[in-house]
Amino acid sequence: MAQTLARLVQARAERLAGRLALTFAGTGGADERISYDQLYSRAQQLAVFLHRRGIGRGDALAVMMHNHPVFVYALVAASMLGAVIVPLDPRARGPLLHGPLRDTGCCALLTTDDLLPQLAGSPALPPLYVWVTAAAGALPQGATALNEAFAGSLRPLPALADAPEQPLEVLYTSGTTGKPKGVVLDNRRVVGFGALGRLFGYRPDDRLYTGLSLAHGNAQAVTLLSALTIGIDAVFTPRFTKSRLWELTRTYGITSFSLLGGMATAIYSEPPRADDGDNPVRLVVSAGMPAALWEAFERRFQVRILEWYGAVEGGFVYKPVGEGPVGSFGRRSPGYAVRVVDEHDRDCPPGVIGELLFRPLEGPAQVTYWRDAAAAAAKVRDGWLRSGDMVYRDAQGYLFFAYRKGEAIRRNGEFIDPALVAKVLAEHPDVSDVFVYGVPAASGAPGEQDLVAAVVPADAACFRAADIFAACRRALPGNAVPTYLQVVTALPKTLSEKPQRQRLAARFSPQAANVVTEAAARAAAAPVPAAALEV
């Protein structure tokens, strides 16, 4: 098996020349279809373009764009050069944008012209290479049109960087207990993600789909790398759209797609249609399907669900279709030993919640964070990788998710740092105090939470919740915008001035007069009344 991504794509281009590899639906206003040989040649063109600008082995290169062919070209080109890709969330702003750029010392940023307004005014950006659409205006001063990389004839690279151990990506976590950490993945590890497709039972006639961002490990492993490994094709859209999902499956002949967190509930909440079950999908690969929805989802859409658990740092469990109880993410963990332990690292009996631990069968777990050896050492103890997820087993060994350890909030498959959300709210002039916490998600997805921001108005008479939501939209990724504002006269606190989450949660209800959603806030004519809580 090829041990670098460049060699994997080269092998597919030689064996499957002319066969469709990737379809980007709606890219630039029209579909873009890329064969295996085109994928390899365009990655070569990009690699030559970057090489001529001094980018080579060990250099970090940021990529920030909604799903786009250039993301894949950049990943393969980095493997050719021995460079390191740093995928950035295309919604990122503020510290979520600047932190990874600063930490990794990125020498360039590849982006698309639709994101230029989002980058405007950002300090200390590296040189910009921008993919320009036909409708784009002038580029910022100093930016280079990335389209130039693919103009003219193919010029060969001096040599491919054959180094399986060479870092290829730094994938940033969501920052569950502090600032996000960059997980360093070498070529061998990235190529190894493609083995998921065989475990999941993808077939030679399958066509995969995802609307998840390629900056997320799920989209890379479950869709992109699994397709490249097997030699089948995959379809991508710039974003996930629940209302168009089944239309997309019919248009493109999708046989399998991937879900995270509350996506299943969002899909199921669409009004039922007579043709819901008339689609080509046979397999839904899910991470977080609500148990209460599982069987109804399968019946309504005539699909089968494969549930799994995985983390970019390591650890993997899956439940094949038709095996084990509904609600479990499985008990099979190829290549890993698995434990569920209490706070003293003692194994928990069935039914008792503990932390999920993994250890590779070939030896101790190893995690590398970008320039953060202390965090990596804390993640592994006695050779066991500590997931931070709290789970329990049943008597047959099947695992069930309970909740995330610590204060971070899991929403739509991502972990959100409440401190970052609180900071944005605290800086708003109309807010005098704030505390951010999670409540069980209305979607019912296991382990998922909705985001509540308990805020104390600076002046209750002129407090407008719509302004607060608007400020969050400007400063935060969409997934970090609170689901609810809970308006209170003061935060209940301990003697040490720590907000009391339990007391806020006990007084929380979506129907309460002092609780408002973003949609309700926009429609409201009067300020939201602040409720008095005992301090």
Secondary structure, DSSP 8 states (H G I E B T S, - for coil): --SSHHHHHHHHHHHSTTSEEEEETTGGGS-EEEEHHHHHHHHHHHHHHHHTTT--TT-EEEEE-SS-HHHHHHHHHHHHHT-EEEE--TT--HHHHHHHHHHHT-SEEEEEGGGHHHHTT-TT---EEEE--TT-----TT-EEGGGGGSSS----S-----TTSEEEEEE---SSSS--EEEEEHHHHHHTTHHHHHHT--TT-EEEE-S-TTSHHIIIIIIIHHHHHT-EEEE-SS--GGGHHHHHHHHT--EEEEETTHHHHHHTS---TTTT-SS--EEEEES--HHHHHHHHHHHT-EEEEEEE-TTS-EEEE-TT-S-TT--BSB-TTEEEEEE-TTS-B--TT--EEEEEEETTS-----BTT-HHHHHHHEETTEEEEEEEEEE-TT--EEEEEESSS-EEETTEEE-HHHHHHHHHTSTTEEEEEEEEEE-TT--TT-EEEEEEEEESSGGG--HHHHHHHHHHHS-GGGS-SEEEEBSS--B-TT--B-HHHHHHT--TTSTTEEEHHHHHH-SS----B----
